[in-house]
Amino acid sequence: MSEATAADAPAGEPAAPAELMFGVPVTRSRGQVVLHPDRAAYPGLVRELRAAGYWVCVDLCGVDHLGNAADRGLPAGVDPQRFEVVVNLLNHREPGRIRLRVQVPEDDPVVESLVPVHPGIENHERETWDMFGIRFDGHPDPTRILLPEDWDGHPLRKDDPAGRIPVQFKAAPSAR
Amino acid sequence: MTTLDPAPTTTPAASPVVGPSAVELHVLEDAVTRLHDDGAVLRLGEAEAEERSGYQPPTEEGVGERMIMNMGPQHPSTHGVLRLVLELDGEQVTRSKPVIGYLHTGMEKTGEQLTYLQGPTNVTRMDYAAPLFNELVFSMATETLLGVEVPERAQWIRMLMCELNRLSSHMLFMATNGMDLGAVGMMIYGWREREELLRLLEMVTGLRMNHNYIRPGGVAADLPDGFAERLDAVLDTLPDRLEEFDTLMTGQPIWRDRLQGVGVITAEEALALGATGPILRSTGYAWDLRRDMPYLRYDDVDFDVVVGSYGDCFDRYAIRLAEIRESIRIVRQCMDKMPSGDYRLQDKKVTPPPRARIDESMEALIHHFKIFTEGFKVPEGEVYVAVESPRGELGCYLVSDGSSHPVRMHIRGPSFANLHTLPHLMKDSLIADTVAIISSVDPIMGDVDR
């Protein structure tokens, strides 16, 4: 990918002491810039980034790392948690993207909502609540979006098994 | 409705173009505040909507009577299974809420069970009007994770096929947009053109839709013999047909009255709402990933980014019509500039060996078997890759743990994000215009619900 930051990015693993950008640890994944703010700093950082030109919040999604033993590419000082909220911001002035990965613990899956900053992200946050059970504090409509209101569970969690409808083989009614 | 200059134009006025440099931060922040204050989104649960359905007496605050009305999910103009809960003040829509999920099949969960090689078969079913773009973005994300570059010819074939797909997708829009607004003849014309384009896609991929043609490592097959001639024949007929569209719709006073000044959005509002594609460009804001963050070989072809000026339904229609013309230009350039060479990567760890090799080499047979049973392993990491689909930015976020299945496969569907503009576009519009507005957003519910 021709990301604007590809030139100064040693693709691959981050350096040992966490490098900082906008005051938070930064890594590069395949040349793409990834920031790792903590939960408290995250909405402020999004505002700061908007002032710096990253004014389109393109995407927000959750990730469940339950059972993921692989190296997650986190910088030193960032504790891996079960959930992650991943936000993609886009800079139109100097075309480039920046990604935020926020660690969200399993026992307290709450982050602050981005809706006051980026109203367009409302549905993405509803989807993340629906699919992962991550709550967004301050969200104007914290309801399910894709699944029915009375649905039990959050299907994109790793411990929510992919459903199969058991096939019941019954004897076909006999014509005789 | 405001009546604009009635002179027929085939392309929207290209000035004044608002580039990214012309938008100031405080304007954007004002737009965010305005969107919040407007309160165009109706936030009601099912039970509450049920309770409040029908006539509501005027409230103490002095607002007039309101009526909650349900529209869809089987309304013919809602493009599949979009449902809207509308709050009406007489004929006017005051607030609205799109209710989605009727087509949700858990494709992102399915994507975690499938190997990277099987992935395109899954994602191609999301935006079913533009399936090749889904395959493209998934394949590009996988290739970025793998750190491989596909051969040049494969990139040109991908570009060619995607532009053909953009043509067929916009033709579908022309058909449904016409149908929604009562130009029923247009439905047949749009479908006729689309069918001819789908036949071209079928000739290359074997399928009209859900092609599974673009795969990690390249494409599934080279262009067949005789393709260039058939393509030329179709491309030669299209400009005349587009002239007919102009006669039938663009210059027609009823058509213009029905669309001009309806569903207006400004550039700042579109940016704040994360809208992309024709919706953003209709406001005069020139942003197209193909030009601004080029992928494949879009650097090497010449095309214009078409923008509107009023951000209304007519501009969104006219932009798509103009984009058809631009795509024809790109397709022709692809055919001229396409080099010879491999149509897929020759890397036995990523792509299966050629059929002929399997007969003579045991090793090739083993690789073939392993790729199709176990898939290939992708180094750990995470990437986000985006392409410009006919509806806007289509993104794919992949997280790999080093195995042959992704830990997370997320598709950023442009229809899903664009759908959030609906309440804002519909605010204070007439109920009859909601149909024009839904149509102009061109949501594909497979992409919305995934």
Contacts between the chains, C-beta under 8 A, distances in Angstrom:
chain1	res1	chain2	res2	distance
A	1	B	140	7.8
A	1	B	144	5.7
A	1	B	295	7.1
A	1	B	383	7.8
A	1	B	385	6.3
A	2	B	293	7.0
A	2	B	294	6.6
A	2	B	295	7.3
A	11	B	147	7.7
A	29	B	381	5.2
A	29	B	382	5.4
A	29	B	383	6.3
A	30	B	144	5.3
A	30	B	145	6.7
A	30	B	147	7.2
A	30	B	381	5.9
A	30	B	383	5.1
A	32	B	383	6.2
A	32	B	384	6.6
A	34	B	382	7.7
A	50	B	25	7.2
A	50	B	28	7.6
A	51	B	25	6.2
A	55	B	23	7.9
A	55	B	25	7.1
A	55	B	28	5.6
A	55	B	271	6.3
A	56	B	271	5.7
A	56	B	274	6.3
A	57	B	274	5.8
A	58	B	274	6.4
A	58	B	276	7.8
A	58	B	386	7.3
A	58	B	393	6.2
A	58	B	395	6.5
A	58	B	412	6.5
A	58	B	417	7.8
A	59	B	384	7.3
A	59	B	395	5.6
A	59	B	397	6.9
A	59	B	410	7.7
A	59	B	412	4.1
A	59	B	417	7.8
A	61	B	397	6.1
A	61	B	408	7.7
A	61	B	410	4.4
A	61	B	412	7.7
A	63	B	399	5.7
A	63	B	407	7.1
A	63	B	408	4.6
A	63	B	410	8.0
A	64	B	408	7.4
A	65	B	407	7.1
A	68	B	401	5.0
A	68	B	407	5.5
A	69	B	401	7.2
A	70	B	380	4.4
A	70	B	400	7.8
A	70	B	401	3.7
A	70	B	402	5.0
A	70	B	407	7.9
A	71	B	380	5.6
A	72	B	380	7.7
A	73	B	380	7.4
A	73	B	381	6.2
A	73	B	382	6.9
A	86	B	382	7.9
A	86	B	397	6.4
A	86	B	410	7.9
A	88	B	384	5.4
A	88	B	395	6.9
A	88	B	397	7.3
A	88	B	412	7.4
A	92	B	20	3.6
A	92	B	23	7.9
A	92	B	271	7.9
A	92	B	287	6.1
A	92	B	292	7.6
A	93	B	20	5.0
A	93	B	21	6.3
A	95	B	292	4.9
A	95	B	293	4.8
A	97	B	384	6.8
A	97	B	386	7.9
A	99	B	384	6.0
A	116	B	32	7.8
A	116	B	36	7.3
A	117	B	32	7.1
A	118	B	32	7.5
A	118	B	272	6.8
A	118	B	274	6.7
A	119	B	32	5.9
A	119	B	35	4.8
A	119	B	36	6.4
A	119	B	272	5.6
A	119	B	273	6.1
A	119	B	420	8.0
A	120	B	272	6.2
A	120	B	273	3.8
A	120	B	274	3.1
A	120	B	275	7.0
A	120	B	417	6.5
A	120	B	420	5.5
A	120	B	421	8.0
A	121	B	274	6.6
A	122	B	41	7.5
A	122	B	420	6.3
A	123	B	416	6.6
A	123	B	417	7.4
A	123	B	419	7.2
A	123	B	420	5.2
A	124	B	416	7.9
A	124	B	417	7.6
A	127	B	416	7.9
A	131	B	108	7.5
A	140	B	41	7.7
A	140	B	43	6.2
A	141	B	41	7.3
A	141	B	43	4.2
A	143	B	45	6.5
A	144	B	101	7.9
A	145	B	100	6.5
A	145	B	101	6.3
A	146	B	100	6.7
A	146	B	101	4.0
A	146	B	104	4.3
A	146	B	449	6.1
A	146	B	450	7.9
A	147	B	101	6.2
A	147	B	104	6.8
A	148	B	101	7.5
A	149	B	45	6.6
A	149	B	46	5.6
A	155	B	106	6.1
A	155	B	109	5.9
A	156	B	108	6.3
A	156	B	109	5.8
A	162	B	106	7.6
A	162	B	109	5.7
A	162	B	110	7.4
A	162	B	112	8.0
A	162	B	113	6.0
A	163	B	106	7.8
